[in-house]
């Protein structure tokens, strides 16, 4: 079916958050549903709404895009641009098409050209319009194919569906506010137990802060050696499914708001051996305070993680954090494991160079 053709004036009319179209390589894309989730921030798209972004997306100094970004862009294709000789003469410079000659098309590297949608469907990975778990569980994907595909980010304007059953589906979704509601009372209980055991307030505060610092190491270790245990992952459907539910889904659909923070049940499973370790290493009064601090560090981590993905962040410090973390998703998942801090990435030589 041929694509619909739009004039430059028609595209320019869609230049707001309510209706945002852009031009790339003479194709027209409706990115309205993606504006709020754009890794570089919504302002970056809105500043170029209704405009030709071909040159901008190729500009490494302005805002580097990986080849995965070009794959994602194809999901928003709605038509092509009808160019007339006068269009480039009278259009403002930023709106002029940079790709309306055969020579310029040939000059674009292959990895920057739009994905062939028909060819992309032949990858035969998961269909995002259907429940995902059953597809993966009944698949015969090889480990290599699965890991390749799951680390190519996709985008949906709504939460993906895991189960066909609406009753089971409820338990797969975790809004961000569940994290403080569930964990803050447990943190308060641990502080209370430490004080009740005779620990002074000063020592409780010291061990609490120590626990927060230890969390930064736990955050790195869990992310790198549990969530990204890719090389040691057995090549079987059971293990691939476990990987997908544990962390793979977050890389597959990184902007899914309800599949980002850690479900309390999973967090409790991970926290239980850490709690046992704390009570083994420290005396009981100190162990309670250390765990309170570590759990508080976890809460800050999960809320920060959500904030970096979905909020219009403060430009001071947090914009750099957002850029760094989203590079882990969109450019190189084999580095940048620290989310709230880069310290352990630097110590273990996994820091991403942006």
Phi, psi and omega in degrees: 000125183294149179286149175291147180253135180238148174276163178300321180296323178296319179294317181298334180290344180254078188229034179227173179295334180284334178206101188241113176245151175222163179246135174217122181053043179067011171257151182250133183234133174264100185257021183307314184288347183260349186306309184293336184258004181300126183304331180272001182102147184293329181300327183295323177285314184297330177295342182236019179297137181076009187243170175274121183252013183304305182293323182298317182290340178268354184275104183294334181280326183285308184188094186295132176243137177277171178295337177294327179297323180290326175296315181295324183302327184296338179293343185253010181294128179237347181173193179236162182269131175271110183257134174248156180307327183280345184303312183285340181286320186255347179287147175301153184309317185290344181263354183289133178293134178260007187224037183254026171230150180300320182297316181295323176299320181290334182284344181283127179302151182304321185288350179262351181284149180304145179293138173288111186298321180297318179292324181296323179296335182286354176296334176057042173268218185277142176269112185291350178274354182239160176305133190278322188298314181298320179299315182289318183296327182261011182275170172236034180299139171284160178301316182298316180293316180301311183295326177295313185286321185291340179263011170261107187297139171244165180224134174234145178282000181216163179299141176291161179257128180265310181250153173286326181286125178295334180288317177290326183300327180304322185281355178266355185251132180228102174296152185301326186287347176296328184298304178294325180299319182283315192269331183298320175298323179292321177297315179298321179297318179295321176297316179299316181295324178294316178293320181296329180281002175101005179286135179289159181299322179297317180290323177300316179297319180296313180291327177298312178295324176297320178296321177298319179293318179298330178299322181301324177288317179299320178303314181293312183297315180297315182295316184281315191259352174247303182293328181246046178277047190293313185295327182267003183290124177298148182273075178214153183300322180300312182289324177295321178294318178298317178299318181297314182289328182287312185208338183301322181298328180291327176281329180288318178230072190295341182258015176286112187294334184259002178237035185248301178288157186281126176303138182307323181298314178294319180297322178296319179300318180286323183287333185300309177293330177293323177294318178298319179297317180298319181284346174275319184281320184252156171294155190306313180300319180288324182299319178299316181292320178298316180294323177300315179294318180296317179293324177294321175299320178297316180301315178298321178299310185293320179291322177296318179302313179296317181300317182294326181282322195238352183259160169276095194284158172298138183290331178284118176071307188289330177296320178293321177299317180298313180301317181295313183291319181291338172295329176297325181277316193257350183234313183206103181281353180265043179179172179068046184282337177283135181251311179275344181205145176269357191306316183281333171299321179289319180297317185260013173060043176239018181290134177280134177262111184266000000 
